Amino acid sequence: MIEISHLNLIQALKKYGNVSDAADSLFITQSALSHQIRRLETLLETLIFVRHSDPLKLTPHGQQLLDLSNEVLPRIQNAEQQLLQAEGGRLNIAIECHSCFDWLIPTLDVFRIKQPTVDFDLSLAFSFQPMEALKNYDVDMVVTSDPINDKSFEYFPLFSYQMLMVMSFENLLAKKAYLQPKDIKNQTLLTYPVSHDRLDVFNYFLKPAKVTPATRKVELPLMMMQLVLNNQGIVTMPEWALTDTQKEQIALKPLGKDGVWRVLYLAVRKVDFELEYIQDFMDIAKKVSFDNLDNIKDSSGY
């Protein structure tokens, strides 16, 4: 009989490509894993991977077992989670943008009334890989503008929003109707402390034009805005992240003639997508967003 341990075994072999690393990931010795492999192959009366292949290559029967594990293990994890949370549920949300707090908090206020038994928490996703954490059940939802091609996730589009460059009125760029990448070349771009490949302004505006301005990493949004007001840097953010008072003190410029528009998604595990409280949160988040945020559009056209 095939056991859950066999499914975890084949997953580890596929992920790490060798017996040694697979054994480490399963917290057993290499010899113990080799023994488990031999027992499994005896049970199935076939080999599950090609000997001496580097990286390890699964046989057709090994691939069948891997396909089974990809189908069964998420369902088991989901069932365990629901059994443990029979009184309500858990919604730990990882956020990839500081400014998302501005609409998430009102959303949670409404959600708390409709789903009072669901425990929830928020965490900034800058210090870890949020999608990997979602897959591993460390978090239950990720707020992101960068969906990845992975069949284990479902993405719920909230809205599309325009990224704007925020600057002091004293900055010479404030006179322009819109900005081109070359305009940023001699500016100091303020960013949160993450790699450039996780920032939309680089991926969708600067990198295609091969422009790399000087940058300054800033952790706190208030400090970032103070630097902008002092004309010590510029920063990209959506209009809805700014207060009415802030918008009176700074200049906002589109990135390019047509602007850079992005879609904000709520990402969840596919096996959790139909959970009632997940659906409730998505519906509430979308309604609250369109009721309260400036310069957003329906995401169907993006």
Secondary structure by P-SEA (a helix, b strand, c coil): cccaaaaaaaaaaaacccaaaaaaaacccaaaaaaaaaaaaaaacccccccccccccccaaaaaaaaaaaccaaaaaaaaaaaaaccbbbbbbbbcccccaaaaaaaaaaaaaacccccbbbbbcccccaaaaaaaccccccccccccccccbbbbbcbbbbbbbbbcccccccccccccccccccbbbbbccccccccccccccccccccccbbbbbccaaaaaaaaaaccbbbbbccccccaaaaacccccccccccbbbbbbbcccccccccaaaaaaaaaaaaaaaaccccccccccc
